[in-house]
Structure formats: C-alpha cells, structure tokens
C-alpha cells in the first residue's frame, strides 16, 4: 500500500534514505519552472540539491514537503513554498513515470496533492499553483473540494 506523509524533523532521514534509491522523473523543479512534457530523470545532482534545500527549510513553516511511498520504495515527492498568506507554489514534483498519464497529458500521482491541500487548509491557504496539468480526481483534489481555477492554478471551493 502506498502511503503519503509530511516530511518533518523527526522523519526526514526516512525521506533522505528513500531518495538514495529513487529512480524517477522530474515533473516540476526550480530548473524547469514552466509546464513542459516531463521527461528528465532524477539525477544525483538533483538529489543533493533536494537534500540541501530540505535541511535548510526544516525549521520553516513556509515550506511543505510531502512523500508518497511504500516501505521499500519512494514513489513521489513534492515541495510547496507558501509564497503569501493566500497562495502556495509547488516548485518540486518528482515521481516514478507511471504517476503521469501520457494519454491524457496529466499528472495523476499517488495522493500527495490530497495531503498538500489538507496541510494548506490547516494554514489558511486556499490556493496553489503547479506548472503541470493535474487530474483533479486521480490526484485527490476533487474529493476535498479543490478545483482548477486556471492554467496551473487550483483553489478550494468555499
């Protein structure tokens, strides 16, 4: 069973251990901030960059890291930066290739966006941006009352 969890000071070593064996794709990164067809492999250089960024942000409540995994394999992770009192920006999304539906050209994922929306709501944030098309049902957004507001923008239905 795939589980989703927020990375914290107490469990970030588990995420780092999973990164050591992660063989996935980069869907969103600070290096490709616009929507393009995913295809870049997650590299050792990116792994080091993610670890450094994670370790520098562990004490900040303006950053959210979420992981989807099984006990033996990391399937996906994302990072969202709370850019204002009203909005967050997803700037890292990496996952195994089958998280993306190439026929529909949408990211389906493993439930990490459902967890993101719950954590954002807890902080009073009702909007986020991700430069990649999401399947609102498969990603878990629709079930929690989130909808596509525009190209790459998602909001909580009030």
N, C-alpha and C positions, 0 to 999 in steps of 0.2 A: 504494500500500500504506500502511495506517495503522500507525504505529509508536508505541510507548509509551516514555517516558523520564522519569527523575527530574530535577527541576529542581535545579541546583547553582549555586554562584557562577560557574562557568565558562560556563554556558549560559542563565542566567536571562534574559538580554537577548533570546534567541530566543523564550522564553515571552511576555515583555512585548510583543514585536513581534506575536506571534500574537493577543494579547489586543486589540490595536488594531483588528483586523478581525473579532473573534469576534462572531458573531450567533447566540447560543444561548439556552438556557433555564437557569434556576436550579432545581436539584432539591433541593439542601441548601445552606443558608447559616446563618451565625450569626443572621440575621434571621428565619429560619423553621426553628427547631431541632426541630420535631416533624414527623411524617410527614403530609404533605398532598399532594393531587394537584398535580404540578408544573404550572407554567404561567406563572410570571413570567419576563419577558425579562431577559437580562443587560444592565444599563444602564451608562452612562458613570460614574455614581456608584459602582456596584459595582466597575467596572474599576479606578478609582482606589483604592478600599478594598483590593482584592486586591493591587495593586502595592505599596501601603504596607505591608501585612502581610507580603508576601513579602520585601521588602527588610529589614524588621526581624528576620526569622527566618532569614536565610541562614546565620548562624553557629551556629545551634542544631541539635543532633542530635535534638531532641524534636519536630521538625516535618518532615513529608514532603509534598512537592508532586510530583504526577505529571501528565504531559501525554500525551494521545493526539492525534496529528496526522498530516497529510500535509505534504509540503514547502510547499504553498501554503495550507493551511487547518488551523486548530485545531478539533478535533472535541470534545474533552472535557478537563477538568482536575479534579483533586481535591486536597484538603488534608487530612491527618490529623495530629492532635496526639497525641503519646504522653502519656497522662494518668497512667499509673502504670507500674510495672515489668511489669505483666501485660496492659495494655489500651491501645488507641488509639481515638480518636474521630474519625470523618470529619465535618468541620464545613463543608467547601465541596465541592460537586459540581455542576459546570456542564457542559452538553453540548448538542450540536445535538439538535433534537427527536426524531429517529429513534433515538436511543440508548435511548429509553423505549418499551416495548411497552404501548400503552394497552389493548389487548385483554386482556392478562394482568395489567395493572397492576403491572409490574415493570421495573426498570432493567436493561438488557442490556449497554450500554456497548461499549467497544472494546478491552477487555483491561487497562484501568487498574487494576482491582481485583486482577488476577493479579500485576501488578508490585508493588502495595501489599503483598500477602501475602508475597511474596518478601523485600521490604525489612523488613517487620515480623519475619519469622522470623530474618533476619540479626541483628536487635537482641534476639532472645529474646522477642518479644511474640507471643503465640499467640491473642489475642482482639482483636476490634474491634467497634465499634458504628457503625452508619449508620442514620439515621432514615428509611429508604426501603427498600422491598422490592427485593431483587436476584434476578435469575435466576442461580442458582448455576452452571449450566452455561455459559450465554452470557457471563457476567461472568468466567469463568475460575477460579472458586473451587473447584469440584468437582475439576477436573483436578489441583489442587495439594493436595488433601486437606482443604479447608476446608468447613464445613457450617454451616447455620443452627442456632443453639443456642436461639434465642428470638426474639421480635419485634425485629428490627433488630440482633441480636447474632450474630456469626459467630466460630467457633473452629476451630483447627487440630485435625484428627483425629490423635491420637497412637497 
